[in-house]
Amino acid sequence: MRFLLDELLPAATAAALERMGHPSAGVRAVGLGNTPDDMVLAAAIDGRWVLVTENADDLAPLVAERMKHGSPACAVVIVHRGRFPGGAIVDRLARALDAWATANPDPWVGPHWLTLDGD
């Protein structure tokens, strides 16, 4: 599964996901740093990425609006950073996303809330 990580998340998570076999990048690495959310979402859709973000307040409504109008959309995994305490966020987040990808090999379009079940 291909993951595009929003700039609020550690870019090093993309490298950890790559080691797990998931093509991944942070938005800055693909030239989307400081880009408006609607453009990041459009790039994720165009690139067939699963977008990973903390920004549920802005991205969930953007995805819902696209779905409402029958416009292309993508899966968006929403992360609560507070559930990844301390300096271990990169590895814990990568492991959680890897487990999510295994459980959701063909995720539906729309928001998904990442949990840390079993962690």
N, C-alpha and C positions, 0 to 999 in steps of 0.2 A: 504494500500500500504506500502511496506517495503522500508525504506530509509537508505542508507549508506552515511554518511557525510564525505567528504574529510577532511583532517586535517587542511586545511586553514579556515574552518568554525568552529564556536563555538560548542564544544561538547555538551553543555547544550541544544542546539537545539534538539538533539535526545530525551532528556527527555520531552521537551515540545511537540514534535510530538507523543511520547508514550501516553501522557495524552489525546491527540486528537484521539487516537485509531490506530496510525500508528506504527507498530514495526519498531524501528529505532536504529541506533548505529553510533557512530563516529568510524573512522578507527582505532584509538588507542584502543578503547574498544574491538575490535575484533582481536587485535594483528597485525594490519597492519600499525602502526606508522612508519614513515620514510621508507616506502616501495615504490619502483618504481611504477610509474603510470600504467604501463602495468599489473603489478601484482595486484594492487588495482582493476583495471577494471576486470581482470580475476576472482577475488574473488567476485565482485559484480555480475558478470554473473553467477558464480557457485551458489551463495547464493540467486539468484533471487531478488536482490536488485535493486532499482532505485538509481543510484549514483548521489550525489549532490556535485557540485564542483564550485569553482571559476576559475579553471584551464582549460579554454577553449582552450588555445593555445596548450596544450599537449594532453588533453583527447579527444577533438573533432576529431583530425586526427587519433587517435588510434581506435576510434569507426568506423570512415569512412573506415579505412584500413581493419578492420575485416569484415565490411559489404561488401566491394568490393570483398573480397575473399570468401564470403559465410560462414565465421566463426561466431560462436555465438557472440552475442553482447547484450547490454541492453540499456534501456533508461538512458540518462544522463541529469540531469537538471543542467543548467549552471546559476550561480548566479553572478550578478554584485554587489559586496559588497558595492560599492559607492551608490547604491540605497537603502541601509539600514543604514541611518546615525545614529550617536549617540549610546547610550548604549542600544537601544531597538532592536538590531539586532536579538537576540534570539527569542523573541516573534513575531516580524514582519516576520522573515524568516519562523518560524513554521506556522504562519497563512497563509502566501503566499503559502507554500508547501501544506498545507491542502487544500486550495482552488484549487491549481493546480491538486491535486489528485482527487478531486471531479469532476473537468472539464475533466480530462483525466483518467478515471477508468481503461482503458486498453491501456496505452501509447505505441506508436510505438517505435521500436528500433531506437536509434540515439539521437542526441543532441536536447534538448528543452531549450529555453531561458525563464527563469523565469521573469515575469513582475509583477508589483504591481498594476495592474488595480483595481480600486475601493478602493485602500488603501490611 
